[in-house]
Amino acid sequence: MKRAGWIAIFALRAWGQNYDLVIANGRVLDPASKLDAVRNVGIRNGKIAAISTGALGGRATIDATGLTVAPGFIDLHSHGQTAENYRFKARDGVTTALELEVGANPVVGWYAEREGRSLINFGATSGELPARIAVMHDSGALLPRDKAVERAATAAEFGEIVTRVRRGLDEGALGIGMGIAYLPHETRAEVLELFRVAAQRKVPLYVHMRNGGPMEPGVIDAVQEVLADAVATGASVHIVHITSMGLREAPLCLEMIQGARARGLDVTTEAYPYTAGMTDLGSAIFDEGWQQRQGGIGYGDLQWAATGERLTAETFAKYRKQGGFVAIHSIPENIVQLAMANPLVMIASDGILNEGKGHPRAAGTFARVLGRYVRELHALALMDAVAKMTVMPADRLGTPSKGRIAVGADADVTVFDAARVTDRATFESPARYSEGIPYVIVGGTVVVNRGELVPGVTPGRGVKKNN
């Protein structure tokens, strides 16, 4: 089947309409309205202006015959907030990538660095971890490494941490980011206080829980902590990467979340479609006892991102001293499939690439769900998968202008070929673009055209609370 692709200067007067861009003859999939039909979409001034069964005229037209037209994918958990990472996100169909677990602090400068320079939309929470790193003079960058790990904060220090978190919310942050597992001395009272702040400010918390795996205290205790704090304060909470935290206990974790939601608690969760996680080998995650906390794995289940090698006791000790990313092969495949199919679970990558090194989830998460778990394994339906990538995260954010193909919505659109969309990134070669996503549009600007990045465009805008 021939796909005409990008057609410049289209005749306008034939239909009496003047759209900036028309996406013609595609299968429009909008989970918010349950629309699943061939339609023509007209875009004007960065917004979706028309959805029609009739022909539309525009300055330019994309012929989407045989392709699926979906809302742009929203990644709630993207540590890679650089131009390099944004390129891989766009090729994976992502139009909005957000740093919500770790977050940023200070917030205003973080947004200013990216405004007008970004390929896709971006945003962050007000992060407790960066606030602690600053207040306690820790040497870590993304994650704490020493002073914030080795001791508890004093009362004065914690007061300054809370002040910084509040200031970030004043500056438009999308909530509060928490990494409890990376702070071995963080008290339950401190966690509860940050939940109180979130409740007072009516923003969600995005939380990496205290413990993972089947040990006691483990992931069940950790889920109970955040659910109890949500009940006690009235805060909304989003639990990140439920599969890598829950491992074999993930089904019970999801039962607990479902039960809490049924009783009126605002709690959500996410997962990525891989059987390995990744974090900094120098972090507190790998303090003594890590093998049991990760479900009984060993050194050979760790893969050093910089070289792709599997670790030994000797290389573990060597690399832990210097710090750096390591893949943790610990998540059973049946748990991944269960999470992909569960209607509660959103899709989020937890991805980061640095000069081509990292986890394949940074480049391939969304295409992998569509290719492997929808088309090949039939773990979930296409409409349900798109919902997990679009309207569900948009609703978690409270941004009704995103995650929808609807008149008035932001013109963030992903056009993919359901018959061939696939991820190509691997643990050995993580910096490989996804395939089968020929067009990606951000705010009405085409950023991926015929499967190639469009040079020189930076339509990405900061997503902030209430914007």
N, C-alpha and C positions, 0 to 999 in steps of 0.2 A: 504493500500500500504506500502510495506516495504521500509524503507530508510536505506541504509547500513551505512550511517554516515561516521565516520573517519576511514580510512583504512591505517595503517602504512605499509611502505616498499612495494611499488607497483612495479611490474615487469616493467623494463625500456626498455629492448632491443627489446621487441615486436614491439614498434613503433619508436624506434631510437631517442627518445626525452628524455631530462633530465630536467624536470621542478621540481622546489621545491615543488609545490603544483598544483594539477589539481582540478578544480571544474567541475564535469562531469554531463552532461545530464540535466542541469537546464534551465529554461526559462529565457534567458538573456534579461533584460529590460534596454536599454540605451537611455534615452531621447535625448541626444546630437545627436546621429546618427539615432534615431527612430528605432533602432533594437529591435525587439520583436520576438524572435525565440529560439528554443532549440539549445544550443551551448555548447561546451567544452571550458573552460578558463584555460590557462596555465600561471602560475606565476613563475617568476624567479628573484632573487635578488631584491625583493621588488616591482617589476613592473609587469604589465600585459604584457606577452610576446607573447601570442597567443590566438586567438578566432577562433574556428574551428568547422566545422561540423563533422570532422573526429576525431577518438579517439586520445587522448594524453596520454603520460606516464609521471608519476611523482613519486617523492619519497613518496608522500602521496596523497591521493585522497579523496575528499568529493563527495559522491554520492548525487547530488541535484535533482534527479528525482522527479517531482511533485512540486518542489520549484521554487521560483523566485530569480534570481541572479541580484542584482542591485548595482550601485555604493554605496559606504558607505555614510550614511547620514551626512550632514554638518549642524551643529547648529550654526547659526551666533550670537546667543544671549543666552549665557549660563554663568550665574554668578557663578554657582557651579564649581569651578576649583580646586577640591580636589580629592583625591583617592576615597573617598566615592561617590562623584558625578560621577566620571568617570566610576565606576562600573555600576551604573544605566544607564548611557548614552550608554555604550556598549551593555547592555541587551536590549536597545531600538533601536539598530541598528545604533547608532551614532559612526562614526569613527573619526570625527573632531568636537570639541566643542570650541567655541571662545567667549571671553569676549570683545564684541565690543561696547556695549552701555556705560557702566561705564569705561571700559578699565583699564589700569594699569599705574602707574607712581611712581617711576622709572620703566622703561620697561626692561632694561637688566637684572636686578636682578629677575624680575618676571619670565622671560623665564628660567634663570639659575636654579631656584628652581625646575622646572619641567622636565628639559631635562634629559633623561635617567631614569626617575622615573615614567613615565606616561603610563597608559594602552592605551589611545587614543591620537590622535593629539590635540594640543592646540595652542592658539594664542590670541593676545590682540591688541587693539588700544592704542594709547597714550591718556590717559584719562584726560579730563579737571577736572572732579570731584575730583579724587585723587590729582591732582596738586593743586587745590584750598584748599582741606583739609590740605595739607602740608604747603602751603604758608600762609594760614590764621589761622593756628594752631587750626583747628576745631577738636573736639573730636570724630567725626564719623569714622566709618571703611569703609564699602562699600559705604555708603551715608553720606553726611554732616548732622550734627545734630544741631550745635549751631552757631559758629562764622561766618561760610560761609553762613549761612542761615539768620542770624540776621542783617547783614549789607552788604553794597556794598564793593567790593574790592577798595583799593586806586589805583591810576594810577601806582604807583611803584609795588604794589602787582600783578596787572593784567599783568604788563610787565614780572614779574617773572613767572607767570602762563604760559604765552605764551612761554617763554624761555624753561620751563620744557616740554611743549607739543612738541615743536620743537625738543628738545633733544631726546624725546621718538621716534619720527619719524626717527631721525638719527640712532637709535638703532634697527630699523627694524619693528616698529609697523605697523599694518595693516591699519591705518588711524587714525582719531581723533574721540574719543568718547565724546558725550555731553549729559548732563542731565539737560536741561534748566529748567524743571519744579521743580527741587530740589534746585534751586537758585533763590529765589524770587526777589533778587536785581540785578540779571544779566541784564545788559542793552542790548538793541538791537544793539548798536554800538560794544559791546564786542562780541556778537554772530557773527556779520558781520566780525569782525577781524579774528575770528577763521575760518570762511569760506574762507577768503582770504588766510590764511596759508595753508589750505587744497588744494586750487586751485594752489597755488604756488608750493606745493610739489606733486601735482598730485595724491592725495589720497582721498578716500571718507570720509565723516563724517557720523557717526551712531548716530542719534539724537533722544532723548526723548524730544518731543516738549514742548513748554512753557505752553500751556493750553489744556484741554480736555473737552469733553462733549458739550452739546448744548448751554450753557450760552454764552453771549457775554461780553467781548471777550472770546471765547472758542476755540474749535478745528479748526474751519474754519480760524479764525485769525492766529492760530498757523501754519497751513499748508501754509497759505499765506506768513508768515514770512520766513519759510525755502525755499519755492519756489522762493520768491523774492531775498533772499540772494544768492541762487544758480544762478539765472539769473545775478545778479549784479557782481558776482565774477567768474563764470564759474566752480564752485565747483560741485562735484558729492555728492549726499546726499541719505542716506538710512534712512527712517522713521521707527522707531521701533514700534511694537505692535499697528497697526492701529485700531484694534477693541476696545481695552481698552481705547484708546484716543478718537476715534470717536464716540463710542457707537451708538446711532441711526443716527448720522451724518456720519457714516463710508461710506455709499454709495456715498455721495457727496464728501467726501475726496478722494475716489478712482477715481471719475470722474475728480477731479482736477489733481490728479497724472497722470492719463491717458492723459489728455489734455496737461500737461507739457511735457510728454514723446513724444507725437505726434509732438511737436514743437522743439524737439531736446534736451530737458533737460535730464540729466542723474540722474533720481530719481527712487528709488525702495522702496519697503516696505515689511512687514512681519506680520504674526499673529500666535497665538497659538490656538489650538482647544478646548478651554474651555470658559465657561461663567463667569469666575471670574479671576481677576488679583490678584497680590500680591505685596506689598511693605512694607517698614518700617513704622509702625504706628507713630514713632517719627519724621518722615520727614515732609518737607514743604507741601507735598501732602495733609496732613490733617490739614492744617491751617484753620482758620474760613472760612466757606462757602463751605467746602468739599462736603457736601451732594448734593448741587446744581451742583457743578462741576462734580460730578460723576453721573449725570443724575437723581437726585432726590431720592437717596437711603437714608437709615437710619442706625442707630447703629446695628440693627439686621441683616443687610446685610454684616456686617464685621465678620470674623471668625478668631479667634486668633490661629495662627499656632501651638503654643506650646501645647495647650490643646484641640483644636477643638471646643471650645465653641463659640457661637454667643455672640456679645458684647451688652452691655447696656450703657447708659450714664455714669454710675458709673465705669464700667470696662474699658470703652474707656478712661476716664480720668486717671485711674490707670495705664493702660498699655502704654498709650502715654508718660507718664513721664519716664518709663524705656526703652521704645523702643523695637521693635521686629517685626517680620513679621506677617502681617494680610492679609487674603484673602478678596477681594472686589468683592462681587457677584453683578455685575452691567451690564454685557454684554448680550444683548438678544440673544437667540439661533439662531434666523433667521439671525442675523448679523454674527455670527460665520459661519454658513453655507454659507452665501454670500461670506465671505472672503476666505473660503476654496476653493470655486469654481472659484473665480476671477483669471484670468490668470496672473495678476500682482503680486499676493501675495505669497511670499515664506513662508515656515514653519520654525518657530524658537520658542524655548521653553520659553525663559526668566526665566529659571529654576534655583533653588538652593535648596539643602537639607543640613541640619546641624544636624547630629546625628539623622537622620530619620525624622526630622520635616521640614515642608515646604509645597510647592504646588505640587500636583500630576503631573504637567507639567514637573517637573524635571526628572521624571522617565518614563512618558508614552506618551509624545507628539507625537512621530512619529508613534508608534503602534496605537495610538488612531485615527490618520488621516486615516491610512490604514484600520483599523477595522471598526470604526464607520462611517466615512464620505465617504469612498470609498465603502466598502463591504455592509454595512447595509443601509446607507441613499442614496447612489448613487449620492452624491453631486458633485463628480468629478470622472474622469476615473483614473484607476491605473497608467497609463503612466504619466498623468498630475501631479498626487500626487508625484510620484517619481521625476519628474522634479523639483518640488518645494523644494525638500529635497536635491537635488544633483547638477545638472548642473546650475540651476539658482543661488544658493549661490556661487558656484565655479566661475561663471562668474562675480558676484558682487565683489568677492575678487580679480579677475584677476589671478586665478590659474588654467590654462588649464590642469595641470597634475592631478587635482582632479575632482570628480563629474562625472566620465565617466568610462564606460567599453570600453576601447580602447587600442590597442597595444601602449605601451610606457607610459600609465597612471600609477599613483601610485596604487599599489595593495591594495586599501581600498575598501572592498567589503562587502555587507550585503546580506545574504541569508535568505529569509523569506517565510513562508507559507501563501499565500494570502487568503486561506480559513479559517485560524484560528488565524492569528495575531491579538492581542488585547492588550489594556492597562488594568492593574489591579490596578493601583494606584488611591486612592481616597483622598478627602480632609481630611477625618478622619484617613486614613492609607496611606499616600503619599509614603512611602518607600516600594513599592511593584514592583517587576520586571515585565516588559512586557512579554508576551508569544507569541509563534509562530515565533520566530526569532532564529533558531537553530545555525546559524553560522555567526560570524562577524570576518573579517580579517582586520588588520591594518598593512600597509606596508609589506604585505606578511606573517605576523604572525597571526595565529589563536588566537583570544582573547576570543571568545565564541565558544564552541564546544559542539554540541548536546544540546544546550540550557543552558549550564553551563559555568561560567567564568573559564578560564584557569589560574591556579595559577602561580605566579612567572614570568609573562611576562610583559615587559614594552616597547613595540615598539613605543609608541607615540612620535612624534617629533614636535618641534615648527614650526608653520607656520608663516613666516615673509614676509614682502613685498619683492617681486622679488626673492623668493627662490623656 
